[in-house]
Each structure stands twice: as structure tokens, then as C-alpha cells.
Amino acid sequence: MHRWRKGWQRKGPGRPFSDLFITRIPHVKEFLPNPRSNKKPIVLSYPEYNLIQLIDLDGLKQEEAAKKMGTSRGTVWRLLQTARKKVAQALRESRVLLIKPEGKTEKVKK
């Protein structure tokens, strides 16, 4: 299990960001369409990648994925919506899809 934290801090009022726990770090870091019609890549973060795997491939419900990642179902829903939109946009526009950490990732002992 890995702990992931976004790279920036919230400024102003509001609750501070909590850590998300991701189960897998991807071995594949990019998908390249052939032919490429748009040079600008789309970046998918580790939590977005992990949620697509947990919900779409492993068949977990959003509540189960939220418990596994240590966050709320609302956060899972928002991350899943942005991830699906990015993947669909990469497919439609024939753009490179990059999977990047975009934050701090550290290994957590079970």
C-alpha cells in the first residue's frame, strides 16, 4: 500500500487535505496512439488510475473503493469522473495519456 498526497497546500479556510492510499503503482507510464493527431498529452494521476482499476476492472463499489483508499465516497466520485473524462478525451482526440504521480507517494507498511 502506498500513501499519496497532492503537492500543494490549501490556502485559506477549509479542511486540510488528507492522504489517499493507493494499492498499485502503475508499471506502464504512458499510452501512445498511432497516429497521434494532438501533441499535447493528457495526465492521469496515480489516484485516478487506481480508482479506474478498483471500480471498473475489479468491480468494487464506490463505497468499497473509498474505504480501501481511506477517503470519502464524494472524493472517489470526483476523482473517478475526472479520470473517465481524461481517458475518453485521450481516445477521442488521439492524444498521449501519461500516468504521473503529481504529488508525493510513499510506501506504507501494512
GROMACS elastic network, one bead per residue, 0.5 to 0.9 nm:
[ bonds ]
;  ai    aj funct       b0    kb
    1    21     6  0.65588   500
    1    22     6  0.60088   500
    1    24     6  0.70940   500
    1   106     6  0.88590   500
    1   107     6  0.63433   500
    1   108     6  0.56469   500
    1   109     6  0.71010   500
    1   110     6  0.71544   500
    2    20     6  0.83150   500
    2    21     6  0.55334   500
    2    22     6  0.52527   500
    2    23     6  0.63027   500
    2    24     6  0.75366   500
    2    25     6  0.79827   500
    2   105     6  0.64529   500
    2   106     6  0.55256   500
    2   108     6  0.52842   500
    2   109     6  0.84016   500
    3    19     6  0.62058   500
    3    20     6  0.57659   500
    3    22     6  0.62972   500
    3    23     6  0.88810   500
    3    69     6  0.89143   500
    3   104     6  0.79760   500
    3   105     6  0.55750   500
    3   106     6  0.52705   500
    3   107     6  0.62435   500
    3   108     6  0.63224   500
    4    19     6  0.57475   500
    4    20     6  0.52373   500
    4    21     6  0.60723   500
    4    22     6  0.69370   500
    4    46     6  0.80746   500
    4    47     6  0.77372   500
    4   101     6  0.81790   500
    4   103     6  0.67327   500
    4   104     6  0.55218   500
    4   106     6  0.65635   500
    4   107     6  0.89041   500
    5     8     6  0.86342   500
    5    17     6  0.79220   500
    5    18     6  0.72806   500
    5    19     6  0.51870   500
    5    20     6  0.65083   500
    5    21     6  0.88980   500
    5   102     6  0.86768   500
    5   103     6  0.54829   500
    5   104     6  0.51493   500
    5   105     6  0.65879   500
    5   106     6  0.88626   500
    6     9     6  0.78304   500
    6    17     6  0.79669   500
    6    18     6  0.89825   500
    6    19     6  0.81583   500
    6   101     6  0.87797   500
    6   102     6  0.67221   500
    6   104     6  0.64470   500
    6   105     6  0.89601   500
    7   102     6  0.67000   500
    7   104     6  0.63127   500
    8   103     6  0.79742   500
    9    16     6  0.76726   500
    9    17     6  0.75686   500
   10    13     6  0.80748   500
   10    14     6  0.77502   500
   10    15     6  0.82365   500
   10    16     6  0.64324   500
   10    17     6  0.73459   500
   11    14     6  0.83445   500
   13    16     6  0.88066   500
   15    18     6  0.87824   500
   18    70     6  0.87458   500
   18    71     6  0.78232   500
   19    69     6  0.86802   500
   19    70     6  0.76235   500
   19    71     6  0.80085   500
   20    47     6  0.74735   500
   20    69     6  0.54428   500
   20    70     6  0.59060   500
   20    71     6  0.64656   500
   21    47     6  0.81239   500
   21    68     6  0.72018   500
   21    70     6  0.61037   500
   21    71     6  0.83467   500
   21   108     6  0.87567   500
   22    25     6  0.74608   500
   22    46     6  0.75480   500
   22    47     6  0.63139   500
   22    50     6  0.63056   500
   22    51     6  0.85129   500
   22    68     6  0.80276   500
   22    69     6  0.59322   500
   23    50     6  0.69981   500
   23    54     6  0.89329   500
   23    68     6  0.82032   500
   23    69     6  0.78585   500
   24    27     6  0.89652   500
   24    46     6  0.85148   500
   24    49     6  0.89959   500
   24    50     6  0.66183   500
   25    46     6  0.69659   500
   25    49     6  0.87645   500
   25    50     6  0.78586   500
   25   101     6  0.89268   500
   26    29     6  0.66634   500
   26    46     6  0.77921   500
   26    49     6  0.80371   500
   26    50     6  0.84358   500
   26    99     6  0.77779   500
   28    31     6  0.79345   500
   28    99     6  0.77531   500
   29    97     6  0.83957   500
   29    98     6  0.58247   500
   29   100     6  0.69405   500
   30    96     6  0.70413   500
   30    97     6  0.55401   500
   30    99     6  0.59451   500
   30   100     6  0.88018   500
   31    95     6  0.87381   500
   31    96     6  0.58151   500
   31    97     6  0.51492   500
   31    98     6  0.65736   500
   31    99     6  0.86429   500
   32    35     6  0.85460   500
   32    36     6  0.75862   500
   32    94     6  0.84909   500
   32    95     6  0.73383   500
   32    96     6  0.50013   500
   32    97     6  0.68170   500
   32    98     6  0.87556   500
   33    36     6  0.55140   500
   33    37     6  0.86551   500
   33    90     6  0.87334   500
   33    91     6  0.80865   500
   33    94     6  0.58551   500
   33    95     6  0.65245   500
   33    96     6  0.63361   500
   33    97     6  0.86181   500
   34    37     6  0.85629   500
   34    94     6  0.77616   500
   35    94     6  0.73405   500
   36    39     6  0.69122   500
   36    93     6  0.84999   500
   36    94     6  0.54650   500
   36    95     6  0.60986   500
   36    96     6  0.75357   500
   37    93     6  0.69619   500
   37    94     6  0.56324   500
   37    95     6  0.67447   500
   38    41     6  0.78057   500
   38    93     6  0.68093   500
   38    94     6  0.64154   500
   38    95     6  0.53861   500
   38    96     6  0.80085   500
   39    95     6  0.66230   500
   39    96     6  0.74126   500
   40    95     6  0.67327   500
   40    96     6  0.72309   500
   41    90     6  0.80414   500
   41    95     6  0.57292   500
   41    97     6  0.58177   500
   41    98     6  0.66910   500
   42    86     6  0.67264   500
   42    87     6  0.82644   500
   42    89     6  0.82938   500
   42    90     6  0.66227   500
   42    95     6  0.68692   500
   42    96     6  0.61736   500
   42    98     6  0.60722   500
   42    99     6  0.86180   500
   43    86     6  0.78000   500
   43    96     6  0.85073   500
   43    97     6  0.59992   500
   43    99     6  0.58285   500
   43   100     6  0.66198   500
   43   102     6  0.89316   500
   44    47     6  0.84057   500
   44    48     6  0.62717   500
   44    49     6  0.64774   500
   44    82     6  0.88959   500
   44    83     6  0.66614   500
   44    86     6  0.71457   500
   44    87     6  0.81754   500
   44    97     6  0.70246   500
   44    98     6  0.59624   500
   44   100     6  0.62954   500
   44   101     6  0.83733   500
   44   102     6  0.88080   500
   45    48     6  0.52929   500
   45    49     6  0.62202   500
   45    50     6  0.86221   500
   45    83     6  0.82685   500
   45    98     6  0.84329   500
   45    99     6  0.57658   500
   45   100     6  0.52644   500
   45   101     6  0.54715   500
   45   102     6  0.61277   500
   45   103     6  0.85534   500
   46    49     6  0.50614   500
   46    50     6  0.60172   500
   46    51     6  0.85866   500
   46    99     6  0.66831   500
   46   100     6  0.62972   500
   46   101     6  0.52821   500
   46   102     6  0.77266   500
   46   103     6  0.88788   500
   46   105     6  0.89794   500
   47    51     6  0.60813   500
   47    52     6  0.86682   500
   47    69     6  0.87145   500
   47    79     6  0.74515   500
   47    80     6  0.89159   500
   47   101     6  0.83517   500
   48    51     6  0.51988   500
   48    52     6  0.63687   500
   48    53     6  0.87918   500
   48    76     6  0.87413   500
   48    79     6  0.56469   500
   48    80     6  0.61674   500
   48    81     6  0.88968   500
   48    82     6  0.76022   500
   48    83     6  0.52491   500
   48    84     6  0.85263   500
   49    52     6  0.53380   500
   49    53     6  0.65033   500
   49    54     6  0.88337   500
   49    80     6  0.87110   500
   49    83     6  0.70860   500
   49    99     6  0.74002   500
   50    53     6  0.51826   500
   50    54     6  0.61637   500
   50    55     6  0.86393   500
   51    55     6  0.58819   500
   51    56     6  0.78376   500
   51    62     6  0.89158   500
   51    65     6  0.72469   500
   51    69     6  0.89097   500
   51    76     6  0.74000   500
   51    79     6  0.75544   500
   51    80     6  0.62143   500
   51    83     6  0.81991   500
   52    55     6  0.54913   500
   52    56     6  0.53364   500
   52    57     6  0.69551   500
   52    58     6  0.88079   500
   52    80     6  0.66578   500
   52    83     6  0.72154   500
   52    84     6  0.76447   500
   53    56     6  0.56411   500
   53    58     6  0.61637   500
   53    59     6  0.84000   500
   54    57     6  0.59741   500
   54    59     6  0.64668   500
   54    60     6  0.58265   500
   54    61     6  0.84014   500
   54    62     6  0.88682   500
   54    65     6  0.64929   500
   55    58     6  0.57730   500
   55    61     6  0.61729   500
   55    62     6  0.68849   500
   55    64     6  0.89395   500
   55    65     6  0.70243   500
   55    80     6  0.86207   500
   56    59     6  0.55508   500
   56    60     6  0.75501   500
   57    60     6  0.82115   500
   60    63     6  0.81055   500
   60    64     6  0.59988   500
   60    65     6  0.62105   500
   61    64     6  0.52604   500
   61    65     6  0.62560   500
   61    66     6  0.86069   500
   62    65     6  0.50617   500
   62    66     6  0.60176   500
   62    67     6  0.86617   500
   62    73     6  0.60793   500
   62    74     6  0.88384   500
   62    76     6  0.65963   500
   62    77     6  0.71080   500
   63    66     6  0.50686   500
   63    67     6  0.63532   500
   63    68     6  0.87153   500
   63    72     6  0.78973   500
   63    73     6  0.56159   500
   63    76     6  0.83336   500
   64    67     6  0.52204   500
   64    68     6  0.62599   500
   64    69     6  0.87005   500
   64    73     6  0.86588   500
   65    68     6  0.50113   500
   65    69     6  0.61281   500
   65    70     6  0.84314   500
   65    71     6  0.86664   500
   65    73     6  0.79715   500
   65    76     6  0.73863   500
   66    69     6  0.51544   500
   66    70     6  0.58545   500
   66    71     6  0.51509   500
   66    72     6  0.55426   500
   66    73     6  0.53286   500
   66    74     6  0.85799   500
   66    75     6  0.79276   500
   66    76     6  0.60185   500
   67    70     6  0.50284   500
   67    71     6  0.64136   500
   67    72     6  0.75797   500
   67    73     6  0.82896   500
   68    71     6  0.80498   500
   69    72     6  0.86668   500
   69    76     6  0.86559   500
   71    74     6  0.83991   500
   71    75     6  0.66930   500
   71    76     6  0.73420   500
   72    75     6  0.53660   500
   72    76     6  0.65092   500
   72    77     6  0.87792   500
   73    77     6  0.61015   500
   73    78     6  0.86720   500
   74    77     6  0.50374   500
   74    78     6  0.62471   500
   74    79     6  0.86413   500
   75    78     6  0.51642   500
   75    79     6  0.61372   500
   75    80     6  0.84500   500
   76    79     6  0.52207   500
   76    80     6  0.59609   500
   76    81     6  0.85196   500
   77    80     6  0.51462   500
   77    81     6  0.61192   500
   77    82     6  0.87265   500
   78    81     6  0.52217   500
   78    82     6  0.63558   500
   78    83     6  0.86270   500
   79    82     6  0.52940   500
   79    83     6  0.60848   500
   79    84     6  0.86473   500
   80    83     6  0.50345   500
   80    84     6  0.60975   500
   80    85     6  0.84845   500
   81    84     6  0.53246   500
   81    85     6  0.61519   500
   81    86     6  0.86510   500
   82    85     6  0.50913   500
   82    86     6  0.61345   500
   82    87     6  0.86960   500
   83    86     6  0.51612   500
   83    87     6  0.62590   500
   83    88     6  0.86181   500
   84    87     6  0.51810   500
   84    88     6  0.60869   500
   84    89     6  0.84708   500
   85    88     6  0.51723   500
   85    89     6  0.60123   500
   85    90     6  0.85605   500
   86    89     6  0.50820   500
   86    90     6  0.61111   500
   86    91     6  0.86485   500
   86    97     6  0.82736   500
   87    90     6  0.51279   500
   87    91     6  0.62856   500
   87    92     6  0.86769   500
   87    97     6  0.74183   500
   88    91     6  0.51549   500
   88    92     6  0.60906   500
   88    93     6  0.84922   500
   89    92     6  0.51271   500
   89    93     6  0.58695   500
   89    94     6  0.79883   500
   89    95     6  0.78155   500
   90    93     6  0.54336   500
   90    94     6  0.55389   500
   90    96     6  0.65180   500
   90    97     6  0.62438   500
   91    94     6  0.52121   500
   91    95     6  0.67725   500
   91    96     6  0.87615   500
   91    97     6  0.88018   500
   92    95     6  0.79700   500
  100   103     6  0.86523   500
  101   104     6  0.70296   500
  101   105     6  0.70682   500
  102   105     6  0.89462   500
